[in-house]
Amino acid sequence: MKKSLSFLLFLLSFFTFAQQQLFKYVRPIIGTEKMGHTYPGATVPFGAVQLSPETDTISYELNGKYNGKVYNYCAGYRYEDKTITGFSHTHFSGTGHSDLGDFLIMPTQGKLQLNPGTADDSKSGYRSAFSHDNELAEAGYYKVKLDDHNILAELTTSKRVGMHQYTFPKSSASHIIFDLMSGIYHYPEKNVWTYVRVVNDTLVTGYRQTNGWARTRTVYFAMSFSKPFKKYGQQNYDDKQSYRGFWRKFDQTENFPEIAGKNIRMYFDFDTEDQEKIKIKFALSPVSQKNALENMQTEIPHWDFEQVQHEAQAEWNRELNKIVIKASEEDKVNFYTSMYHTFITPTVYNDVNGEYKGLDQEIHKAEDFTNYTTFSLWDTYRALHPFFNLIQPSRNNDMVHSMMAHYDQSALKMLPIWSHYSNDNWCMSGYHSVSVLADAIIKGVYKGDPQKALEACIVTSNQRDYEGIGYYIDNGFIPAEKSGTSISNTLEYAYDDWCIAQLAKYLNKMDVYEEYTKRSGNWNNNYDTETGFMRAKLADGTFKSNPDVMSTHGQGFIEGNSWNYSFFVPHTPELLMQKMGGPKKFAERLDELFTMQLPDAFFADTEDITREGIIGGYVHGNEPAHHVAYLYNTAGQPWKTQERVRMILKMQYKNAPDGLGGNDDCGQMSAWYIFSSLGFYPVAPGSADYALGSPAVKSAVLQLENGKTFSIEAKNQSDKNVYVQKVLLNGTPIKDYILRHEDIVKGGKLVFYMGPRMFNRFF
């Protein structure tokens, strides 16, 4: 027995040692400056808690109108800021719109202040000045010195529980501020209701309901202190209402154990010795206070902060070791930070007992799958979910199950468009769940009923009242008079319909295949052969006059212009090439895109794009053109794909707070980086093919979930040797620029031979 135990301990230590400490290459601070919109705080892979600092309290509205400054705070934290207002438990990573920022906690000492104060006078409220010199952000761990209060703040998490550790000075007036009013993209009417129950002098439970991007979002919590508080109280900031009931019999401002209202801030007072640590465990639940408490007791039943931090970072390390690369130290930072960002969302959305609140607002139980939320599908169908099909297939299987559960619970009978917290916020265009479903089924990842999945895709694609689908079905395009994003929607529906066709063909539903193959050709209806650009079409079938191919405003596009969207036919690039005049002219058009000079006027209507996110006229900081560099392969000029890809990798990603050229968009920008660094990319998810590019790593080993490994080697790799001379798969030359999914998942070796001169021929 002792020998067996010793052997098991030996194996455990061996495998722990064998894993590289890759989490040390992660820099969560990358993307927190300018337009990346990432957050630096602590989370675990796909965790339901994202515990991170907020650096201001910018409101969504100003004088009754949209406040443009709020856009900088989609992730709550802005590297340029000099103050921290507190630490909240829910965040989006890299989005261009926002919500969340729930349950803000701020440690203070001295005079009690329940106002956050102002950025130019941090001492006017509970916020604090801080310095990046005293800040550390790692995978699963964050710390910062709060200068105004002389308090060291440390954060870590488990999957559903955030753990705080605050080191106080000696004081008889130490406070924990609990702000239930605060939120990201907040406005006066956003809080619908808040309830708090003080169970005893160390335990508080409650919930918060908001009406924002998700209009019926309720989050339950349980908060436990490592030390009893000596006193507590609240301030209610609600406007006076006509009926106030008989609760006025009580003094609810101090030591009152049941609190309710729309706008509440609380405080908890302590006496502290010098360097005394007060710890907080804060658990979330989509279902109930009871479940939140159960989540806490199950995931972190102790008070050992360092143990939770170690377990969080060990979990990150296990995930990051799924791809082990050889590259420069700088490239390793960019690569593993990109992996980190791809493994943040979607997020787990059920309690430890499997329960979650569904789209129908009823309580469901996830049977035989983990339920996920935060599906930014306009972004993530392109590369993130295809990346999961390679490296996280079990999780992506669960994510597709979650989408199917969403469909079952939907009153409209639609798959998710952009969903979070048992809501669909209906953001962006297309119905890209069908791309994720088709890709997962065709690649053998989804273990559910494929026939039902196809049915859900068809029903979603025929929801006539949504975003011009009825016009699209009847006309083959969406009239410009009916939609400000008529071209974007038509092009994206056409691609999605191609995905449905591929799924139907896979399932031998040839009538459906033929119908949706025809629908997938609708992009032709917005292509103007005279100008060579996608162009808005009126209801009478004529093109709208006076098109501006450079403008991103009023031309029928969303987050793009005609130059970028005119290449958005990822499913049939050969036909697009023919429309544009054949291989030579197609390549010339691509060249012009990458080399043109944009005037300053281009940026007048682009909230989320600056020059940092653009190469020529190619907009990498937004998603519609993410496949475009790989289209040179279609034109028979693969060396230009190789050249452009390596240029984008160098110019759009760097080890700095402003190291992302645009919103990371729940991991899509980062997934592009990973695929392209490895040397291939999914141009059209729904196909099992990847387009070859130019690997930026010297080598990589993919540890596949089926137990096999797929190795990549780039011989003679360097910054100058960007051109592929030849490529071998298991010793056999690849001549069509295509790597197939089945060849990866059965294991093997891909070898690129690199050189400094382009090859003006096919492989």
N, C-alpha and C positions, 0 to 999 in steps of 0.2 A: 504493500500500500504506500509506504514511504517512498519507494523507488518510483512508483507511478506518479506520485505527487511531485517529486523532484523533476521527473521528466517533463511533466506538464508545465512546471515553472520555467524549465529550461527552454521549452518551445515558445512560451509566451515572451520570455526575454529575448529570444533569438528573432522572432518576428517583429518585436518592438524595435530592436536594434537595426533589423534589416530595412525598416521603413526610414526613408530620408526625412529629415525635419523640415519639410517643405513649407509648413505654415510660417516659417521665419521669413520667407520671401514675400509674404502678403503685406501690402501697404494699403490698408483701408482708406488712408487719407487721399489716395489717388482718385481724382474725379470730384473732390469736394469744393474745388475752386472753379469759378466761371460756370460752364454749362454741363458738367458731368452729372450733377444732381445726385451724387452718391452720399452716403452718411458714414461717419467714421466709427460709430459705436459698436457694441458687442452683439453678436448673434451666433447661432450655430447653423450648420447647413440646413436650409429650408425651414428654419425655426419660426414659430408663431410669434416669438418676442424679438423685437429689434430695439435694443436699449441704447439710446444715443442722445447726445446733447442737442439742445436747441439754442440758437444764437441770437434770436430776436423774436418779436411778437407781431410781425407784419400782418395786417388784416387783408383779407381777400377784397374787401370793398373800401373805397375812399370817397366820401361825399356821395354815396349812393351809386358809384360806378366801380368798374374793375380797377384794382390797384396794380399796375404793371410790376411794381417792385416785388410783389408776393411771389412772382415766378422764380425769383432767385432762391426761394425757400421751399421748394418741392420736397426736399429731404430734411428740412428743419434746420440744417447746419450749413453755414456758409463760411468757407475758410477765411475770407476777407474780414470777417467780423472780429471784434475785440472783446465781446462779452458773451457770457453764457447765462441763459435764463433758467436752465434746469435740464432734467433728463427724463425723457418720455419713452414709452414702451412699444410704440408701433410706428413703423416708417416704411415708405416705398424706397426702392433703390433705383435711382437714375430716371425717374419718370418726368414727363413734361406737363403734368397736372398733378394734383395731390389731394390728400385727405389725411386722416389718422393724426398722429402726435398725441396719443391718449395718455392720460394720467401722468402729468408732469410732477416730478419730485425735485426739490432743491434744498440742500442743507445750508443753513445760515447760522450766524451767532451774533449776539449783540441785540440792538433794538429790533423788535419784531416788525417786519414789514410784509404786507400781503399784496402789495402792488409789485409788478415786475420792474417798474422803473423804466428808464430810457437808455438807449445805447450810448448817448453822449454824456450821461451821468449815471454810471452804474450804481453809485451809492444811493440813488434816489429810490431804489426798490430792492427786491430780494435777489436780483441778478448779480453777477460778479464779473469783474475783469479777469482775463486770463491771458497767458502767453503760450504760443506754440512751442516755446523752449521747454515748457513744463507740461507738455501734452504727449501722450503715447497711445497710438492706435495699432492694435494687432488683431489678427484673426481671433475672435472670441474674447477679447479683452480691451478695455479702454481706461485710461486714467488721465486726470488733469488736476492741476492746482488751481483752486478758486481763490484768487489773490485777495479779494476784498474781505473774505471771511476766514482766510488762513486755514482752509479745509482742503484736504486731499480727497478727491472723488475717484472711486474705482468701480468699474462695471464689468460684469460677466453674465452669462445666461446658460440655462439649459434650453430645451426645446420650447417649453411653455412658461418658463419662470425666469424673470430677471432678478439678478442679485446685485445689490448695491453695497459698497463698503466705504464709509465716510470717516476719515480720521480728523477728529476735532481738536482744537486747542482747549485749555482749561477754561471753563466758562459755566456760569450759573444760568446763562441765557442762550443755550444751544437749541436750535429749532430744525425741524423737518417741515418744509412747506409742501403741501399737497394741493396742487392747482388742478381742479377739475373743469376749469373754464378754458384752459389753454388748448390749442390745437393747430394743426397745419392747414393752411387755406381756411382760416377761421373767419367768421363773420358773426354779427350780433345774434342772429336767429338760429345759428347752427345747432347749439345744444338744445335738444328736445326735452330731456329729463336726466337728472342725476340722483342717485340714491346711495347713501353711505350708512353703514351700520357698524358702530364701534362695539365689537363683541366683548373685548376685555382690554387690559392695558398694554397688550402686545399685538392684538389681532383686529384688523378692520376689513370689512368686505363691502361689496356694493356693485353698482353698474353705471354705465353711461350710455345714453342713446343720442345719436346725432343724425342730422339730416344734411348731408353734403353730397359729395360725388356718389357715395352710396346713400340712398335716401332713407333707408330703414336699418341702420347699423346699431346694434347693441353689443357692448363689450362688458363682460362681468370680470370682477377682480377679487383677489384675496391678498391682503398686505400684512406681513408679519414683521415685527421689530425684534431685534436680538436683545433689546433692553426695554423694560417698561418705561413708558412716558409718564411724566409727573403731572402733565396737564395737557388738555387739547381744546380746540375751539374752531369756530368757523365764521366766515363772513359771507352773507348771501347778497349777491349783486343784482338780483332780479328787479325788474320794474314792478311797481306796485300794481296789483291786480284787483279787480272789483270785489271778488270773493276771496277771503283769506282763511276761512274756517276758524276752528277753535284751538289750533295749535299755538295761538298767541298766548295761551295760558302758561306756556313754558318759556323760560329763557334758553333759547337754542344756541346762543352764541358761545357758551362755554360748557364743556364737559357734558354735553347732551348727546346721548348715544344713537339717535336716529335722525338723520338729516336728509332732506329732499329739496330739490329745486332745480332750476335751469343753470344758474351761474354761481358756483360755489368754490371758495378757496378755504382750505383747512390748514391748521398748524398743529404740531405735536412738539411739546417742550421737554427738554432734558437738562440735567446737570452732567457735565463731562469733565473728566480729568485730562491733563495734557497728553496728547497722542492717543486718546481713547477712540476706539473704533465702534461705531454704531452701524449695524448691518440691517439690511431690509431684503426680504424675499417678496417679490411681487409676481403673482401668477395671474394669467389671463384664461378666460373661457368664453366660447361663443354661446354657451348654454345657460350657466347658472353660477351663483356664488359658491354653491356646494361643490360643483365640479372644479371651479377654480382652486378651491382649497384642496381638493383631492389631487389636482395636478401638482400643487406645491408639495404636498406630503409625499407624493410618489417620486417626483423628480429630484427634489432637494430636501430630504428629510432632516438635514443637519445644518450647522452654521459655519462650515469650513469653506470660506471663500476661495482659498487657494486650490482646494480640491475641485470645486466647480470650474474654475479657470482652467486647471489642468485637463479636466475631462472635455471641456469645450474645445481646447486646442488640440487634444488628441483626436477628437472627432473630425476636426478640420484636416488634420494630418492624414487620417485614413482616406478621406475623400480626395485630397490633392495627390496622394500617391497612386491614384488610378492612372495618371499619366506622369511618367518620369522622363525628363528631358535632359539633354546636354546642350548647353548654350552659354553665352556670356552671362555674367552676374546680372547685368542690367536687363537682359532679355528674360532671365528667370523671374525677376521681380515683375515685369510686365505680364509674363505668361501666368504665373501663379496668382497674381492679383486678379487677372482676368478669370481664371478658374474660380477663385473666391466669389467674384461678382456673379458668375453664372450659377453658383450654387446657393444664392440667397433666396431667389424666388423661382417658381411659386412657393407659397408658404403653407405649412401644415395647418389644417383647419378642422381638427377634431380633438376632443379631450382624450385623456389617457384611457377612458372607458369606451372610446369610439364614438361618442355622441357629438353631434354638431347641429347647428341651426341651418335648415335648408333654404332654398330660394323661396319656398312657400311659407317661410317663417315658422314652420313646424320643426320639432326635434326629430332628427333621424340618427341612425347608428350606422357607421361605416362597417360593413361586413366584408371581411377578406380584402380590404384595401384601405389605404390611408387617404383621407379626403384632403384636397388641396384647394387653395384660393389664390388670388392675385394672378390673374391670367391677362397679361398685356399682349394680346394675341396679334394685333397689327404689327407689333415689333417682333415677338418671339417665335412666330411660326417660321421665320426665315432661316435662323441658324440655331437658336437656343434649343428648341424641341428636337430638331435633328441631332444636335450634340448629345442630348439626353438619350436618344435612341441608340447611340453608340456607347456612352459612358454611364448613363443612369437609366437603363431600360426598365428596371422594376419600378423606379419612381415614375417614369413617363407612362408606364402602364397604369399606375394609380392615378396619374393626372388625367388620362383619358377617361378612366372610370369616373373621376370627379366631374368631368365635363358631361358625361352621360347622365350622371345624377342631376346635374344642373338642368339638363334638357327635360328629364322626367318631372322635375319640380316646377318648371317654368310655366306660368299661365299662358305665355305666348307660344309655347312649344318651339323654343329656339335654343340652339347651342350657345355657349357664352361668346360674347363679343369682346368685352373687357370687364371682367368680374372680380369683385372682392367682397369679402364679408357678407355672404349670402345675398348679394345684390349684383345686378348688372348695371354698370354705369354707361353703357352704350357708346363708349368713346372710340373714335376713329372709324375707318371705313372697312368694307369687306366682311365676310363671315369666315374668318380664318381658322376657326375651330376645325373646319372640314379639312384644311391642310394638315393640321396636327393629327387628326384621326386617320386620314388616308395614309400619311407617312408612317405612322406607328403600326398600322395593320399590314401594309405592304412589306414592311421590314420585319414582320413577325414579332413585334413587341407587345401589341395589345392582346390580352388573353380573354377579353370579353366576347360578346356576341357581335361579329362583324356585320351581320345582316341588319341588326338593329342600329348599329352605328351608321350604316349606309342610309337607312330610313331617316335617322335624325339629320343627316347631312341634306337629304332631299327636302325634307320638311322645312328646315331652316332656309334653304336657298329659294323657297317659294313663298316666303312670308312677304306678301305683296305690299303691306303697309310700312315696311321698314326701309328707310334710306333709298327709296326709288327703285326697289326690286321689281315692283309691278311694271313700271315704265321699261325697265331693263328687259324683262321677259317679253313684253309686247312689242317693243321697238328694236331691241338689240342694242340700245344705248339709253342713257338717261338724259332727257332734254335739259339744256342749260337753264331754261326758265324755271325748272322744278328743283334744282339743287345747285348749291354753290360749289359742290365737290363732284360734279357730274362725271368728269373724266376719270378721276381717281377711283370712284366707285365702280364705274363700268370696267376699267382695267383689272381691278382687284376681284370683282365678281367673276370675270372671265377666267382668271387664273384659278380661283377657287372651284369653278365649274370643271375645269380640267382635272383638278384633284378628285372631284366626285367621279369623273369619267374613269380615271385610273383605278379608283377603288371598285367601281362597278365592273370593270374589265377583270380585275383580280378575282372578283366573286362570280364571274361569268354571267353578269347581268347585262347582256349585250344591247338590249333595248335602251337601258339607262345610259350605257356607255355612249351609244350613238347620239342620244338626246343631248347629253352634257358635253360631248365633244363639239357638237354644233354650237352650243351656248358658249363654249370656251373660245370660239372665234369672234366673239362680239367686239374684241379690241379693234378689229378692222374698221368698225363703224366710226371710231373717233380718230382714225389715222387719215391725215390729209396728204394725199400723194403729191400734191403740188408743192407744198412747203416741206414735206418730210417730217412733220411733227404731229403729235397728238393735239387735237383741237376740239373745242367745245362745239356741240352740234345743237341746233334749235329743234323744236318740236316738229317743224315742217320738213326736217331732214337736211336743211342747209347748214353750212358751218357758220358759226358766229363770226361777225366781222371784226377786224382790227385786233387780231390776237397779238399778245406780247409773250414771246416764248421765254423771256427772262424773268418775268414777274411771278411772284408766288402768291399774288393777291388778285382775286376776282377773275381767275382764268379757268376755274373748274378743277383745281388741284388742292390737296391738303398736304401741308409740309413738303412742298416741292414745286418745281416749275416744269414747263413742257420739255426743257432740255433733259431733265432727269427722268421724268415719267415717260417720255417717248421710247425709252429703252425697257419699260416695264412690261415685257412679254416673256417672262422667264420660262414659260412652258413650251413655247415654240419660237426660240430665237432664230432658227433657220428661216422661218416664214417672214419674220420681221426684217431680217437681213435682205431677203428678196425684195421686200417692199421699199427698202432704202437704197436699192440699186445694186445689190450684190456684195460679195466679200470686200472688194477694194474700197468702195464708197462707204460701206458699213464701218470698216476700220478707220477711215478718214473722219467719219462722224464721231467715233469714239475718241480719236486723237484730239479733235477740236474741243470736245467736252473737257478733257483733262488739261488742256493748255490755254483755254480762253482766259481773258482778264475780266473780272466782274467789276462793274462800277459800284460806287458806294450806295447808289440808289437801290441796288438789289437787296440790301440789308434793311431797308426802311420798314418792311412789313414782316420781318422774320424775327420773332421773339426769341426763338431757341437756337438760332444759328448765327455764328460770328465767323470771321475769316479763318479762325483756327480750325473750323470744321469743314473747310472747303479746299479742294485742290483743283485749280482752274475753275470750271463750273461744276465739277463733280462734288456733290454734297455727301460726304461720309457721315457727318453728324446727324443726318436723318436717314431712315431706313430704305426708302424706295429704290435707291441706286446701289444697295449693298452687293448686288450680284454683277454689277456692270463691268467691273474690271475683268471678270472671267469671260466676257462675251468676245474678247479677242480670239479665244479658242475657236469659237464658231466661225470667225472670219478667216481662220487658217493662219493666224499670227500669234501663236501661243507665247512667243518671247515677249510680246507686249503685255499679256496677262501677267507674266512673271515679273516684268519690270514694274508695272503699276502696283501690283500687290505688295511688293517689297517696299515701294515708295510709301504706300498708305500705312503700312506697319510702322515705318520710321516716323512719319509725320503726324499721325493721328493718335499715337499711344506713347506715353513716356512716364518715367518715374518721377512724378511731381504732382502737387495738389491739383494743378490744371492739366493733368496728363491725359484727359479724354477730350476729343474734339467736338463732342456733343453729348446729349443725354445718353447715359448707358442703357436706359430703357429696359430695366428688369433683366439685364444680362445680354441683350442682343448685340450691342457693340462689342462686348467682351467675347461672346461666342464667335463673332466674325474673326477676332484676333486669334483665337485658339485654332480654329479650322485653318485659317490662312497661314499661321505659323507652322502648322503640321504639313501643309502642302496641298490641301484639297478643300473644296467648298461645295455645299449643297445648293446649286443654282436654282433648282426647282424642287423643293420638298414635295413629296407625292411620287417622286421618281426615286429609285434605289441607286441612282448614279450620282457621283461627285465629280466636279470639274477639277482637273489638276492645275496647280499654280506653281509657286516657288517657295519651298520650305525655308523658314527663317531659323529653325533649330538645327543643330548638328545631328542630333538623333533624338528619338522618342520611343518609349515603350508604353503601349496602351494595355493596361490590365483589364481585360474584358470580363464582364459579369459571368460569362459561361465558363470561366476558368482558362480561356486561351489568351494568348498575347499577340498583339500586332505591333511589329517593330518598323520604325521609319529611320532611315539613315540618309544623310545628305553629304555625300563625299565632296571634299574640297569646298566646303561651305565657308563663305566669308561675305562681307558687305559688298565686295566687288563681284563675287561670283554668284550673280543672281539668276543666271540663265541656265535652264535645264538642257544638258547635252543629250541625255537619255535617261530613261526610268525603267526599272525592272521590278516586276512583281513576282516574288519567289523564283527569280532567275529568268523570267520570260518578259520580253520587252512589251511595254504598253504603247500603242501607236495611235490611239484615238482620244488622248487627253482625258480619259474617263477611268475612274476607279469605282468599282461596284461594292455596294454595301455587303453583299454576301461574301466577297473576298476578304473583307476586313474581319467580319465576325467569326469566320472559320479559322482565323489566325494566319500568320505568315509574316513576310518581310517585304517592305517597299524600299527600294534604293534609288535615290536621285543622284545623278552624276552632274555636278555643277561646274560652270565655267564663266569666264568674263565676257565672252562674245555670244551674241544672240545667234540662234540657228534659224536661218531663213528657209525653213522647210518643216514638214511634218516629222514627228519622231521616227 
